[in-house]
């Protein structure tokens, strides 16, 4: 799989999808924003577009649009808990710089 998910990420996504009770999977993407230029996005998907790539992880479908895939190819999605904070982490080998607040990145 060109985009990989850790077991922790798969388990957390499966929990979120089960709690939501509908949808076909989650969409990973990027958008233009922030001081470094781009930010990662993660959202529920209720329908898949013809041009979307659908990647199968155990129990979770990951949908990526072709424009985002260029930036996400080779990325690993993880779920981490650090102290009182928890969240998804994008480990992207193409990332060259990240802004000080951690909200955006540059390739």
N, C-alpha and C positions, 0 to 999 in steps of 0.2 A: 504494500500500500504506500503510495507516494507521500501521504500524510498519515502519520501514525498516532495512536492514542495509547496512553499507559492504561494499565488495568484500573487504576484509581479514577482516571478520567472517564473511562467507559462506565464504571459503576455509578459515578455521580450523574452522568448524562442519562443513564437508564432510570435512575431515581427521579430526576427532574421530569423526564418524559412520562413516566408512570404517574407521577403526581399531577401533571397537567391533564392526562387522560385523553389526549388527542394529538394528532400530528404524525408526520412520517419520519421525522428526524430532526437534526440540528444543522444549521448552515454556519460554516466557518467562512469568514471573509475579511477583507480589508477595506477601509474607507480613508479618504483624504481628510486629514484633520491634524490638529496639534502643532506643536513647535518643531517636531522632527519630520512631519509630512504625512504619516500614515498611522492608523490605529487598527487593531484587530477587532473583529466583531464576532459574536456568537449569538445566534437567535434560533427560535423554533421555526420549523418549516411545516406548513400545512399542505403544500403542493409543490411538486418538482417541475421546473421549467425544462423545455426540450434541450436547451444548451447546457444545463447543469451536469456536473459530474457527480455520480453517487458512489460513495465508498462505503463498503460494508465493514463494520467492526462488530464483534460479538454482541448482538442485541441492540445495536445502535446504527442507524444510517447517518452518514455524514455527507452533506451536500455542499458543493463548492462551485461557484460560478467560474467560467474560464478566465475572466480578468483577474480574479483573486488568486486563482491557482498558480499563476505566474509567480506571485510573491510567496505563496504558502507551500510550494513543492518542497518536500523534504522536512517539513515542520513536524514536531512532535507536540501533541496537546497533552498536558499533564494537569492534575488537580492536586493542589498542595495546601497543607495547613501549616501556618507559621505563627505560633502564639495564638492570639485571638483572631487572626486573619486567616481566611481561606478563600481560594478561588482558582480559576483556571490559569495556567501558565502556558504561553506559546514559546516553545524552544525552537527558534527558527535559525538555521545555519546561514541564511542569507542576510540576516539582520546585521547591519554594520554600525549602527549608532542608535541610542535611545535617549529621549529627553530626560532631564533631571527628575521630573515627576513620575516617569515610567509609563505615561499614557500613550505615547506615540513613538514611532521608530522610523528608521531610514534604511533602505537596502542599497 
